[in-house]
Amino acid sequence: MITGCLILLTSNSSDAADPEPRWWKGNLHTHSLWSDGDQFPEMIADWYRQRDYNFVALTDHNVLSEGIRWMPYNDIVKRSDDGILERYRARFGNSWVETRGEPGTPQFAIRLKPLDEFRNLVEARNQFIMIPAEEISDRSEGKPVHINATNVAEVISPTGGATVRETMQNNLRAILEHEKAHGREVLPHLNHPNFGYAVTAEDLAAVVSERFYEVYNGHPGVNQLGNATHPSVEAIWDMVNAIRRTTLNVPPLMGIATDDSHEYHGKPGSRPGRGWVMVRSRYLTPESLIRAMKQGDFYASSGVTLKDVVYDQATKELKLDIKPEKNVTFRTDFIATLQSKGTDDKQRIGQRVHSSSSLSPSYRMKGNELYVRAVVTSTQPHQDPSFKDQLQQAWTQPVGWKND
């Protein structure tokens, strides 16, 4: 968790021998032509790089972008449009784009470049990196169970399971075994729990090896707000942590925002640029970023930028510093689950315990909170909303956990 005193961020260069921690922006959920996306992977990487992202994980379904693969041009056009090849050539050059067969015939195909081949064209030291990743896409009880694994060394096959909960546990076990076997930091996170209303709060709470989930996913079809009989994705967060904090007494679930992008040509659907994480780390490396996230030193955003987030463990105070915007105001809601006072008092899950319109809001825990987190909502509409009347937001991680 984020503890201790305020960390002063400076303009100190990351090239320094001992650089200061700084914020790095990244998306950990995106798809390319290697699975069900509609764009070449290096074009996707370049889209994010040009928009000042610092890291991106390509998370195609049950596959890594590696090896030799040719894709029929007609299949590519069906997903995208008939201008995709011209744009690809215009960006990377005729010598880079490999084709075979005669144009206009069914045999005409384009080679999909693997990550290790194209990454040197887009990566830049202390500016932008690509992280190998996979969306492990499984099913159980007729429902989708998808878990991302970021910074993997090889494909991890779906494990299956008799129930949704067992399927989650089995896939998490496979990811953790992969991490140990390869001696590398791997970040697993559960994707879109309300997609098909597949994953309940009770299931997610019980799978204690899952420490991360998507509090916001930019795909319009993932039921972000829930419905009359299902809680919103954000409400699930507090339900899970209420169970984890009391019944199970295990570490908290932390929230990530992602794009889950598939469409890159202006079509309606899951477009890029809707959700991201901001990670505070000294170095722009997969290991440094993932270690920081495992310590809770990050926040999720769909548009709001925070200059600082700090939890003072001694005073039990959560403080934020919001980057101002012209003609925009912000409301920060501090959310807590309050412990019951007796047998007749129900636990109050996900209660708003304080609101502030300050650019430097703070909340000091009073002693009856099981944890506290903050959500900042801007008056600015989302630049590319995935649901009606969406505003730009940022979510900090739960703090005040026992022994954090």
N, C-alpha and C positions, 0 to 999 in steps of 0.2 A: 504494500500500500504506500501512498505518498505521505511521508512523515517528516518530522523535523521542522527546521526553520525555513523561511522563504529562500528560494534559490534565485539568485540574481542572474538573469540572462544578459549576456553582453554580446557585442558584435565581434567578439573574438573568433578568428577564423578556425574552421575545422581542420585546417592544415597545421595548426599549432601542435606542439608536442603533447600538450595536455589541454585539449579544447574544453570549453565550457559546455555543459548540456544545452541543447537547443531543441526546438520543435521540428519534427519531420512529418510531412504530409504524405499519406499513402492510401491506396485502395487494395483490399485483400480479397476481392471477389469479382472476377471478370472472365468473360468467355470469348473464345476466338473460333475461327473455322476448324480448329482441331477438334471441337465438339459441336456445340449448337449455337456458336456466335456467327456473325455475318461479316467479319473483317479479318484481314491478315494480322497475325500477332504483332509483327513489327510496326504496323500502322497503328495498332492499339497502343503499344508502348509509346510511340511518338506523340499520339494525341495527349496522353497524360503528361509526358515530359514537357511539351510545349505549354502546358497549363500549370506549370510550377509544382507538380507533384514530385515527391522525392523517391517514392518506391511504389511498385505495382507487382502484384502476384497474379499471374495467369492461372486460373483455377478451372481448367476444362474438366468435364465429367469423366472420371475414371481413366484419365490418360494424361501423360506429360507430353509436352511438345518436344519430342525427340525422335530420332531415326528418320528414315526416308518415307515421305508420304506425298503422293500426287492426288489432286482433287480435280474432278472434271469441271471445266469452266462453266458448263451449263448448270451444274449444281450450285456453284458459287453465285451465279447470277440470280438463281431462284431465291436465294436467301437475301441478296443485297439488291443490286441494280446493274444495268449494263454498262455503267461507267466505272465500276470498281477497278478493273484492270488498268485503265488509263490513269486513274488517280494513284494507284500503286506504282506504276512506272514513273509517273511524274515526280513522286517523292523519293524513290530509291534508285531510279535509273534502269534503263533497258538491260544493262549488263547484270544487274542484281536479280531481276525477275526471270525465273526459269520456266519455260513452257515446253510441251512436247505435243506432237500431233499437229494436224492442219487446222488452223482457225476455221470455224464454221462447221466442223464435223464433231460427232459425239466423242471422238478420241482426243480432242483438244483439252489439255489439262495444265494446271499450274502446280508447281511444287511448293508445298507449305514448308517454310523454313523453321527448323527447330530453334529452341531458345539459345543453345550454346553457339549457334551459328550467327544469329542476328543481334545478340545482346551487345556486342562491341560497337554496333552502329548507333545505339541509343544511350548506353550507359555513360555517365560522366562522374568522375571522382568527386565525392562530397556534394553531388547535385542530384543524381538519379541512378537507381539500381533496379534490376529485375530480380524477383525472388521465385524460384521454382515451387510450384504448389499444385494442388489437386483438389477438386470437389469430389469427395468419396460419396457417390450417389447410390443409396441403397433403398430398399422398401421392406416394410413389415406390416402385417395386418391391413394390407391394401393401401398403405400411406407412405409418402416419401420421407425418407430419413437421410438428410444430406449434411455431411460434416466436412468442412474445409481443413486441410492440413497444409500449413505454410512452411516452406523451407525443407521440402522432402528431397531425398536422394534418388528415389525410384518410386514407381507406381505402387500404391497400396490398394489391393483389391478389396471390394466390399465383402464384409464377413457374413452378413445376414443375421437372423435371430428370430426366435418364435414370437417376440413382442417388440413393440417400438423401443421400450426401455432396454431390453436385452440387445437389440440391434445397435443402439447407441453405445452400450457398454462394450460390446464386442469390437466395434470399430475404434472406439477410444483406446481399447487395449492394444489393438494392432498399431495405432499411431504411436503410442508410448513405447512399444517394443521396437518400432522402427527408429525412434529417437535414440533409444539406448544402443541399439545395434550399430547405428551409424555414427554415434558420438557427436550429434549435432542438435542444436536447438530447433525444435519443431513447435509450431503454435497450432493447436486444434481449436476450431470454434464451430458451434452449431449454427447452421444456416436457417433463416426464416421459419421459426417454429410454427407459425400460423399458416404456412403453405399447406393447403389441404387439411388444415387444423390437425396436423399430424402429431405434434409434440405438446403434451400438457405440462403445466408447471410442476406437477407431482413427479412426472417422469424425469424432467430436467433436473429437479432438485436431487433426485435419488442417484443420478449418475454423477457422483462427486468428482470424478476425474475430469469432467468437463467444466472448465473455469471461464469460458468465454462463449458469448452468443451474440447474435445480431439484434441489437435493440432497434436499429433502423436498417432496412434493406430497400434499395431504390426500385425494385421491381414492382410494377403496379398490381401484380397478381398474388401478392403474398399476405393479403389480409392484415395489413399493418394495424388497423384500428379495431380489429375483431368484429363481432356482430352481437346480436341480442343474446346469444347463448355462449359466446366465447370471449374471453378478455382480450384486450389489446396486447400487442407485443410488449409494450412498456409495462403494463400492469403485470404481465407474467414475470417480469424481472423481480418485482417486489414480492410476489407470491413465492418464487423460488428462494429468494434470500431470507424470507421469513422462516421457511422450513429449514434451510441450511443453518441459520443462526440459532435456532432453538432445538428442534427435534434431533437434528443431525450433528450440530456443533462442528461444522466443517467450513473451510474458506468460502468466500463469497463468489457469486457469479458476476462477471464483469461484461460491460456492454460495448459492442463494436458497431460502427456504421459502415455500410458498404454500398457499392453500386449494383452488384449482381448484373452487370451490363452484358447485353447480347447484341443490341442494335446500335450501329455506328453511322448510319446513313440518313438520319433524320426521321426514320420511321417511328410510329408510336410503339411504345413498349419499354423495355428496360434499357434506357440510354445511360451513357457515362456521365459522371460529374455530379451525382446526386447525394452521395454519402461517403465519408472518409474517416480515417483516424488521424489524430495528431499525437505523435509519440515523442516523448522527451528523452533524448539519449545523447551521449557524447559523439557517437560515431554512426555513420550511415552504413551499417552492415546488417545483414539478417540477424546475426547473433545478438548484436547490441540492441536492435529494435525489439526483438522477441523477449530478451531478458527484461527490458524496461516494461514491456506490456505485462509480463508475468508478475512484476512488482506493482502493477497498477498505475504506472507513471504515463498515462495517456488519457485522452478523452475522445469521444465520438462526436461527429458534427455533420449537419446537413446544411451548413452555411455560416453559423456563428463562429467567430474566432476568439479564443481566450489567450490572453497574453501570459497568464499564470494561473495555476491551480496548486494549492498547498493545503495540506492537513497538518495542523500542529497537534501532535500526539499529547503533549504536556497539557495544553489548554482545551483539547478536544474541540478545536475550532477549524471549520472548513472555510477557506477564503478563495475567492475568485477575482481575477482582474480581466475585464472584458474589453476587447479592442473596440473603440468607438467607431461609428459610421455616421456620416452626415444625414441628418433628418430621420434617424432611426433611433428608437428606444428599445430597451430590453427589460424583460421581467425574468428574474431568477426565482424559481421555486425550489426550496429545500424540501426534499422528500425523505420521510423516515417511516420505519415500522416501529410502533410503540409497544412495549411489552405490557402484558396484562397485569393488572394490579391485584387480581384475586381470581378465585374459581368462577365467579359470575361475570367477570370482565373479559370481553373478547379482545383478542389481539387486533390492533388497528393497523392494517397492512397498507403501506404506500400512502401515508397521510402527508398532506402539505403542512409543514410545521412553521414555515416562515416564507414570506415573499419580499422581494426587494426590487426597486427600479434603479438602484445604484449601479455604476460601472465597476464598483469594487464591493460586491455583496459578500456577506459572511454570515456564518451561523455557528454558535457555540452550543454543543450538546448539553442538555440539561440533566441527563442521567437515566431517563426512561426510554431513550431511543436504542433500538438494537443496532442501528447503523444510520447513516445519513448520506444522501447523494444530492446532487443539484442538477436541474435541467434549466437551461437558459433559452428563452423564446424571444425572437426578434419580432418587431412589427413588420419586417420586410418579408414579402411573400417569397417562397422558394423559387429559384430561377427556372427550375424545370420540375414541377411538382409531380409526385407519384400518386397523390390522392387529393381530393377536393379541399380547397382552402388551406393547403399546407403552408406553414410558416417556417423560416429558417430556425434551427435549434442547435444546441450542443448539450451533451450529457457527460457528467463526470462520474467517476467510479464510486461505489459505496465505501465509506470509511467509518471509523469508530467501531470496527469489528473487534471482538475480543482478541487481545494479544496481537493486534496488527501494529 
